[in-house]
Amino acid sequence: MADNTMTTTYTVDVRHDDGVWTAEAREAPTAHTFARTLTKLDTYIREAIAAAEDLPDGVEAGMAIDYHYHGVPQVVTTAASIGVRRHQAAEALAAVNIDARQSANALTAAGYSVRDTARLLGVSPGRVSQMAEAA
C-alpha cells in the first residue's frame, strides 16, 4: 500500500481579480490555476501540484499548503490568518485530548479516584468516565 503522506509544504500565491481567484505554487512553477471560489481553487491547485510534480494518486488531500494572499483587502488576509490559527488550535486540542485520555487511564489504573483525576485534568468526572470507555 502506498504512503500518501506529504512532507513538503507548498507555498501558494493567491490573487483575486474580477471575481476570479488565481493560484501559483512557488515550488512547482508550472502548477497554476484559477477558480471562482476558494474551495474550488484549493482543489484545483492541489491537483495542479500533483500533476506538475508527478506525485502518486491520492496525495492531494494530504498536501501541506501555505497560502499567501496578494493584492486583496486586509479583511481577507486577516480572515486567512484566523483560519490558520483555528486549524492550529484544533490540532493542538486533538493532541491534548489524546494526552488527557492516556493520563486519565493511567491515573485511574493507579488507583486515583475519578474525581481526583477529573480535577487534575480540568474536566468533569463524567468526561473521565467517557475517556475510560473510549480506551
VEXVOGU-77054 format. One line per field, with one value per residue: residue number from 1; residue in three letters; chain; x, y, z of N, C-alpha, C in turn. Coordinates in steps of 0.05 Angstrom, whole numbers. Layout:
BEGIN
num = (NUM/...) $
residu = (Ala/...) $
chaine = (A/...) $
n_xx = (X/...) $
n_yy = (Y/...) $
n_zz = (Z/...) $
ca_xx = (X/...) $
ca_yy = (Y/...) $
ca_zz = (Z/...) $
c_xx = (X/...) $
c_yy = (Y/...) $
c_zz = (Z/...) $
This chain:
BEGIN
num = (1/2/3/4/5/6/7/8/9/10/11/12/13/14/15/16/17/18/19/20/21/22/23/24/25/26/27/28/29/30/31/32/33/34/35/36/37/38/39/40/41/42/43/44/45/46/47/48/49/50/51/52/53/54/55/56/57/58/59/60/61/62/63/64/65/66/67/68/69/70/71/72/73/74/75/76/77/78/79/80/81/82/83/84/85/86/87/88/89/90/91/92/93/94/95/96/97/98/99/100/101/102/103/104/105/106/107/108/109/110/111/112/113/114/115/116/117/118/119/120/121/122/123/124/125/126/127/128/129/130/131/132/133/134/135) $
residu = (Met/Ala/Asp/Asn/Thr/Met/Thr/Thr/Thr/Tyr/Thr/Val/Asp/Val/Arg/His/Asp/Asp/Gly/Val/Trp/Thr/Ala/Glu/Ala/Arg/Glu/Ala/Pro/Thr/Ala/His/Thr/Phe/Ala/Arg/Thr/Leu/Thr/Lys/Leu/Asp/Thr/Tyr/Ile/Arg/Glu/Ala/Ile/Ala/Ala/Ala/Glu/Asp/Leu/Pro/Asp/Gly/Val/Glu/Ala/Gly/Met/Ala/Ile/Asp/Tyr/His/Tyr/His/Gly/Val/Pro/Gln/Val/Val/Thr/Thr/Ala/Ala/Ser/Ile/Gly/Val/Arg/Arg/His/Gln/Ala/Ala/Glu/Ala/Leu/Ala/Ala/Val/Asn/Ile/Asp/Ala/Arg/Gln/Ser/Ala/Asn/Ala/Leu/Thr/Ala/Ala/Gly/Tyr/Ser/Val/Arg/Asp/Thr/Ala/Arg/Leu/Leu/Gly/Val/Ser/Pro/Gly/Arg/Val/Ser/Gln/Met/Ala/Glu/Ala/Ala) $
chaine = (A/A/A/A/A/A/A/A/A/A/A/A/A/A/A/A/A/A/A/A/A/A/A/A/A/A/A/A/A/A/A/A/A/A/A/A/A/A/A/A/A/A/A/A/A/A/A/A/A/A/A/A/A/A/A/A/A/A/A/A/A/A/A/A/A/A/A/A/A/A/A/A/A/A/A/A/A/A/A/A/A/A/A/A/A/A/A/A/A/A/A/A/A/A/A/A/A/A/A/A/A/A/A/A/A/A/A/A/A/A/A/A/A/A/A/A/A/A/A/A/A/A/A/A/A/A/A/A/A/A/A/A/A/A/A) $
n_xx = (17/12/45/13/27/50/110/131/119/79/84/36/16/-36/-85/-138/-180/-228/-271/-249/-207/-137/-82/-14/37/97/139/129/131/101/52/-7/-70/-141/-203/-272/-286/-255/-254/-258/-211/-172/-178/-165/-112/-84/-89/-62/-10/2/2/42/87/89/66/43/-22/-76/-50/-64/-101/-72/-32/10/-4/15/-17/-10/-36/-44/-51/-103/-159/-146/-181/-188/-137/-133/-176/-157/-112/-137/-164/-120/-100/-143/-143/-94/-104/-144/-115/-79/-114/-134/-88/-81/-126/-116/-71/-96/-133/-99/-72/-115/-131/-83/-80/-129/-120/-78/-103/-125/-180/-239/-258/-213/-178/-207/-205/-149/-141/-174/-226/-294/-319/-352/-332/-282/-298/-320/-274/-247/-281/-274/-224) $
n_yy = (-23/45/101/157/206/272/310/357/426/466/530/576/627/672/708/756/776/811/777/727/678/666/621/604/558/563/526/491/512/506/495/523/555/572/595/606/604/598/547/512/530/512/456/452/473/437/391/409/416/363/340/371/357/304/267/211/182/206/237/289/308/305/343/395/461/528/585/648/711/761/829/835/858/879/853/803/778/780/746/698/689/681/634/598/600/577/525/507/510/471/425/424/418/367/337/347/323/269/261/272/230/186/199/200/146/123/146/129/74/70/76/125/167/179/230/258/251/278/330/340/338/378/370/344/295/259/263/239/186/176/179/134/95/101/83) $
n_zz = (0/-16/13/28/52/59/60/42/44/6/-20/-38/-79/-79/-114/-126/-175/-209/-193/-196/-169/-169/-169/-156/-149/-114/-109/-149/-207/-254/-236/-234/-229/-233/-204/-185/-132/-67/-46/-90/-115/-80/-87/-142/-144/-114/-146/-191/-171/-158/-209/-235/-205/-212/-175/-134/-143/-103/-64/-58/-18/28/23/47/49/44/42/10/7/-41/-60/-41/-1/68/103/81/86/141/156/134/165/214/202/196/248/276/255/274/328/333/319/362/405/394/403/457/478/467/500/550/554/557/605/641/640/660/711/736/733/768/815/831/846/805/811/832/788/749/769/767/711/693/676/674/721/694/643/649/657/607/576/595/576/522/514) $
ca_xx = (0/28/44/4/33/67/128/136/98/79/76/18/9/-64/-95/-167/-185/-253/-287/-235/-183/-116/-62/10/54/125/157/122/125/81/26/-23/-98/-160/-230/-289/-287/-230/-257/-250/-184/-157/-178/-151/-83/-73/-88/-41/16/7/9/68/108/86/62/25/-51/-87/-35/-74/-114/-52/-12/11/-3/16/-28/-3/-55/-32/-69/-130/-164/-136/-201/-183/-113/-140/-192/-140/-96/-155/-168/-96/-98/-164/-134/-72/-117/-158/-94/-69/-135/-135/-65/-86/-147/-103/-56/-114/-144/-77/-68/-139/-129/-61/-87/-149/-108/-61/-120/-135/-209/-248/-260/-186/-169/-221/-193/-122/-142/-191/-251/-314/-317/-366/-314/-262/-311/-322/-247/-241/-297/-263/-199) $
ca_yy = (0/69/120/182/229/292/324/383/447/482/558/583/655/674/735/757/797/809/754/702/672/652/609/594/545/571/502/477/536/501/490/547/550/593/586/628/601/588/518/500/537/493/430/453/477/411/374/420/410/334/335/383/343/276/254/189/187/207/253/317/316/307/364/418/485/553/604/676/727/786/848/832/875/869/835/776/767/775/722/675/685/669/606/583/597/558/499/501/505/445/404/424/407/338/325/349/303/243/261/271/203/169/206/191/117/117/154/111/48/72/77/151/168/193/258/269/251/300/355/343/343/401/361/334/266/244/262/219/161/173/173/107/78/103/68) $
ca_zz = (0/-19/34/16/69/47/78/30/45/-18/-17/-60/-81/-88/-121/-132/-194/-225/-184/-201/-153/-183/-151/-167/-129/-117/-111/-174/-224/-275/-223/-230/-236/-225/-197/-175/-103/-54/-42/-116/-120/-64/-101/-167/-141/-105/-170/-209/-159/-161/-237/-241/-190/-218/-149/-136/-140/-76/-44/-57/7/50/18/65/32/58/23/14/-8/-51/-73/-31/23/94/116/70/99/170/158/128/189/235/194/202/277/284/247/293/354/331/321/389/422/389/416/486/484/468/525/572/555/568/633/656/643/678/739/748/736/791/839/837/841/781/819/832/761/735/779/756/682/687/662/693/727/672/620/656/652/578/566/602/558/495/513) $
c_xx = (18/24/37/8/53/85/135/113/101/69/60/11/-19/-71/-125/-171/-211/-269/-274/-210/-163/-96/-38/27/84/143/151/113/104/53/13/-51/-115/-186/-246/-291/-260/-231/-248/-221/-165/-155/-161/-121/-70/-69/-65/-14/22/15/36/91/108/84/42/-4/-58/-72/-46/-85/-94/-31/-14/15/-4/7/-19/-20/-42/-53/-98/-134/-153/-155/-197/-158/-117/-156/-176/-122/-112/-159/-144/-94/-119/-156/-112/-84/-131/-138/-83/-89/-137/-112/-69/-106/-135/-86/-73/-126/-123/-72/-91/-138/-106/-68/-108/-138/-90/-77/-130/-165/-215/-249/-232/-174/-181/-210/-166/-123/-160/-215/-270/-309/-330/-348/-292/-273/-314/-295/-239/-256/-285/-237/-205) $
c_yy = (25/87/147/206/247/304/352/402/464/510/566/612/657/703/733/781/791/784/727/700/658/643/599/582/552/548/486/499/531/495/517/541/574/581/610/627/591/558/503/506/518/466/431/457/451/392/383/414/380/328/346/368/313/259/231/197/188/224/281/325/320/328/386/443/510/575/633/692/753/803/845/851/862/849/806/763/762/750/697/669/672/640/588/579/577/530/490/494/478/422/402/412/376/324/325/327/275/240/258/243/184/174/197/161/109/123/136/83/47/75/105/152/184/223/272/271/274/326/360/350/367/394/351/304/249/242/241/191/155/166/144/87/78/87/39) $
c_zz = (0/5/22/34/55/68/67/35/21/-11/-42/-58/-93/-93/-128/-150/-209/-218/-188/-183/-171/-163/-167/-145/-134/-123/-137/-194/-245/-263/-217/-240/-228/-219/-186/-144/-92/-50/-68/-122/-105/-78/-126/-164/-131/-129/-188/-198/-163/-190/-244/-229/-196/-193/-153/-132/-110/-56/-40/-30/30/45/38/47/49/38/31/-5/-15/-64/-65/-7/48/107/106/84/129/173/153/152/211/228/200/233/287/278/267/320/355/333/349/408/418/403/447/494/485/493/549/576/567/597/651/661/662/707/751/751/761/817/847/830/816/787/819/804/745/744/767/726/674/671/683/698/705/648/624/650/622/566/572/583/530/492/511) $
